[in-house]
Amino acid sequence: MTMRVRDMTIDDCDAVATIRVGGWRFAYTGLVPQSYLDAMNAADDAAERRSLLVDGAGAGVSNVVAEWAGEVVGWGCFGPLRDEGGEKHREVCELYAIYVRPERISSGVGHALMAELTGRARAAGFQEMVLWVLRDNARARRFYERAGFTPDGTEEPFEVDGERVPEVRYFRRLTA
């Protein structure tokens, strides 16, 4: 079986939403409130993704999917840095997400998505990529560290259903 990574299309929105919601439920159980995970809805998520693609609201965002035997099994995206102003925006982008169907974890899908996204970011002229990951998500942190990302010491909580969930920021140089 061969895998390929390609641009996400409007026809991929349902599969991507299923992967994203399933990814949250798989990876974040015990890390974020269960009430939030239970309330997630793939149909609503798919509608939001369609809207972003059709309306162009996601301008500057690169969305890709991984296909395995004709089935979408992973999704990732990066875009403009969301948290800092100034000149740094032109040099640094942010990895927003990488999700893989749980049954495909450790099959190379995540690594293929990461290689595609960092390659596209480098080709777009970005010198660094940052990402945020839940502090207690050990599996994801290992994945990002193997992909060359390093924690930069920044930690901030975000609120999920009234609970503060700590995240840490990682970065990776994209240029030599």
C-alpha positions as CSV (number, residue, x, y, z in Angstrom):
1,M,0.0,0.0,0.0
2,T,1.2,3.5,-0.8
3,M,0.5,6.7,1.0
4,R,0.5,10.1,-0.5
5,V,0.2,13.6,1.0
6,R,-1.8,16.1,-1.0
7,D,-3.7,19.4,-0.7
8,M,-7.0,19.1,1.2
9,T,-10.1,19.7,-0.9
10,I,-13.7,20.5,-0.1
11,D,-14.5,16.8,-0.6
12,D,-12.1,15.9,2.3
13,C,-13.9,18.0,4.9
14,D,-16.0,15.1,6.3
15,A,-13.1,12.8,6.6
16,V,-10.9,15.5,8.1
17,A,-13.6,16.3,10.7
18,T,-13.9,12.7,11.6
19,I,-10.1,12.4,12.0
20,R,-9.9,15.6,14.1
21,V,-12.8,14.7,16.4
22,G,-11.5,11.2,16.8
23,G,-8.0,12.4,17.3
24,W,-9.1,14.7,20.1
25,R,-11.1,11.9,21.8
26,F,-8.1,9.5,21.5
27,A,-5.3,11.8,22.5
28,Y,-7.0,14.1,25.0
29,T,-9.1,11.8,27.2
30,G,-8.0,12.5,30.7
31,L,-6.3,15.7,29.7
32,V,-9.2,18.0,28.9
33,P,-12.7,17.8,30.3
34,Q,-14.7,14.8,29.1
35,S,-17.7,17.1,28.6
36,Y,-15.9,18.9,25.9
37,L,-14.8,15.8,24.1
38,D,-18.3,14.4,24.3
39,A,-19.8,17.6,22.8
40,M,-17.5,17.6,19.8
41,N,-19.4,17.0,16.6
42,A,-17.8,15.9,13.3
43,A,-20.7,17.3,11.2
44,D,-20.2,20.8,12.8
45,D,-16.5,20.6,12.4
46,A,-16.8,19.6,8.7
47,A,-19.2,22.5,8.1
48,E,-16.6,24.9,9.6
49,R,-13.8,23.5,7.5
50,R,-15.9,23.8,4.3
51,S,-16.7,27.4,5.2
52,L,-13.0,28.2,5.7
53,L,-12.1,26.7,2.3
54,V,-15.0,28.2,0.4
55,D,-14.9,31.7,2.0
56,G,-11.2,32.0,1.9
57,A,-11.1,32.7,5.6
58,G,-8.2,30.3,5.9
59,A,-6.0,32.4,3.5
60,G,-2.4,31.7,4.2
61,V,-3.2,28.4,5.8
62,S,-1.8,25.2,4.2
63,N,-4.1,22.2,4.7
64,V,-2.9,18.7,3.6
65,V,-4.3,15.2,3.9
66,A,-2.6,11.9,3.9
67,E,-4.3,9.2,1.8
68,W,-3.6,5.5,2.2
69,A,-5.2,3.2,-0.3
70,G,-7.6,5.9,-1.4
71,E,-8.8,6.7,2.2
72,V,-8.0,9.9,4.0
73,V,-6.1,8.8,7.2
74,G,-4.5,12.0,8.4
75,W,-4.7,15.8,8.2
76,G,-2.3,18.6,9.1
77,C,-2.1,22.4,8.6
78,F,0.1,25.3,9.3
79,G,-0.2,29.1,8.8
80,P,0.6,32.5,10.1
81,L,1.8,32.8,13.7
82,R,-1.2,33.5,15.9
83,D,0.3,34.8,19.1
84,E,3.0,37.4,18.5
85,G,3.0,40.6,16.6
86,G,5.7,42.5,14.7
87,E,8.3,41.5,12.2
88,K,8.5,37.9,13.5
89,H,5.4,37.0,11.6
90,R,7.2,37.0,8.3
91,E,9.9,34.6,9.5
92,V,7.8,32.2,11.8
93,C,4.8,30.2,11.1
94,E,2.7,28.0,13.3
95,L,1.8,24.3,13.0
96,Y,-1.9,24.3,13.9
97,A,-2.6,20.6,13.8
98,I,-1.6,17.1,12.8
99,Y,-4.1,14.4,13.4
100,V,-3.9,10.7,12.3
101,R,-6.6,8.1,12.6
102,P,-5.8,6.2,15.8
103,E,-5.4,2.9,14.0
104,R,-2.7,4.5,11.8
105,I,-0.6,6.0,14.6
106,S,3.0,4.8,14.3
107,S,2.5,3.8,10.7
108,G,4.4,6.8,9.2
109,V,1.4,8.9,8.4
110,G,2.3,11.6,11.0
111,H,5.9,11.8,9.8
112,A,4.8,12.1,6.2
113,L,2.4,14.9,7.1
114,M,5.2,16.7,9.1
115,A,7.7,16.4,6.3
116,E,5.2,17.9,3.8
117,L,4.2,20.7,6.1
118,T,7.7,21.7,7.1
119,G,8.8,21.5,3.5
120,R,6.0,23.8,2.4
121,A,6.8,26.2,5.2
122,R,10.4,26.3,4.2
123,A,9.5,26.8,0.6
124,A,7.3,29.7,1.6
125,G,10.3,31.4,3.2
126,F,9.6,30.7,6.9
127,Q,12.7,30.2,9.0
128,E,11.0,28.7,12.1
129,M,7.9,26.8,12.9
130,V,6.2,26.9,16.3
131,L,3.5,24.7,17.8
132,W,1.5,24.4,21.0
133,V,1.0,21.0,22.6
134,L,-0.8,20.0,25.8
135,R,1.9,19.8,28.5
136,D,0.8,16.4,29.7
137,N,0.4,14.8,26.2
138,A,3.6,12.7,26.4
139,R,2.9,10.8,23.1
140,A,2.6,14.0,21.1
141,R,5.6,15.6,22.7
142,R,7.8,12.6,21.8
143,F,6.5,12.8,18.2
144,Y,7.4,16.5,18.0
145,E,10.8,16.1,19.6
146,R,11.6,13.3,17.1
147,A,10.6,15.7,14.4
148,G,13.2,18.2,15.6
149,F,11.0,20.5,17.7
150,T,12.3,21.7,21.1
151,P,10.3,23.3,23.9
152,D,11.1,27.0,24.2
153,G,10.2,27.4,27.8
154,T,6.8,29.1,27.2
155,E,3.8,27.7,28.9
156,E,0.3,29.0,28.8
157,P,-3.1,27.6,29.8
158,F,-6.1,27.6,27.6
159,E,-9.6,27.3,28.9
160,V,-11.7,24.2,28.0
161,D,-15.2,24.0,29.5
162,G,-14.1,26.2,32.4
163,E,-10.9,24.3,33.2
164,R,-7.4,25.6,32.5
165,V,-5.4,23.2,30.5
166,P,-1.6,23.9,30.3
167,E,0.1,24.0,26.9
168,V,3.8,24.3,26.1
169,R,5.3,25.9,23.0
170,Y,7.8,24.1,20.8
171,F,9.9,25.5,18.0
172,R,12.0,24.2,15.1
173,R,14.4,26.0,12.8
174,L,13.4,25.3,9.2
175,T,16.6,26.7,7.6
176,A,20.2,25.6,8.2
